[in-house]
Amino acid sequence: MDWVEPVRERAFRCVCEALLTLALWAQGVGRAAESLEHANRLWELDPCRQDACILAMQALQALGRAEEAVRLARLARASGTVSRG
């Protein structure tokens, strides 16, 4: 079943890009809660996605949940998702 892996990988990339697009769109139109939902889902699927983590932190900030954004930043730094720079 070697043919399955490239198809699975392509589908995974498509799902990730769709979630990123939805998170960015929601952020752009002021729907922070939706942006957070999509960013969290993306980060859950791929914990190495720095863009998802940053979008989630921005959404939390927009929702007035700054303390959670700081906790998420610390978690991301500890896991190596986001660099200190």
N, C-alpha and C positions, 0 to 999 in steps of 0.2 A: 504494500500500500504506500509506496514511495510517492505516488502522485498526490496524496492527501496533504502532505506537509506544505508544499508551496501554496496550495489552495487555502489551507487553514491560515497560513501566515499572511497571505493577501487579504483574507477576510478580516483578520485581527487588525491589520493596518487600516483598513477601510473603516472599521468600527471606531478605532481610536481617532482617526481624522474627523469622522462625523461628530463624535463627542466634543472634540476640540472646536470644531466649527460652531456647534450649537452653544457651547460655553462662551465663545467670543461674541457670537451674535446676541445672546442674552445680555451679556455685559454691555454691549454697545447700545442696546435699547433700554437699558436701565432695569433689567430684570435680574437683580443680583441673586435672588433665591434660586432661580432656574440655572443661572450661571454656576452657582455653587454646586447644585445637584449634578450637572454634567461634568464639571471639573472633578468632583469627588469620584464619580463613576470612572472617569478616565484614569485618575490616579490609582484607583483600586485595581483596574485592569493592568496598568503598567506603572508600578511604583517608581520607576526611574524617570518619569516624565516631569521635568522641572516646570514646563509650561503649565501643566495641570495644577501643580502645587501653587504656583504663583497666582494663577487665576482663582483658585480657591481662597487664597489669602486676600486677594483684592475683593472678592465677593463678600467675605466675612467682614472686611473693613467697611464696605458699602452698606452692609446690613447693621452696622453699629456694634459688631461683635469683635472689637479690636483684641480683646484678651484671647479669644479663640484663635485669631489670626497669628498672634505671637506664639501661642502654644504650637500651632501647626508649623510655624517657621522653625521653632526649636526641634520639633520632631523631624522635619525635613533635613535640617542640618545634621542631626544625629544619625539619620539613615543615609546621608550622603546624597540625597536628592537635590538639594540646593547648596551651593558653595557659600562660604562666608564672604567672598569678594563681592 
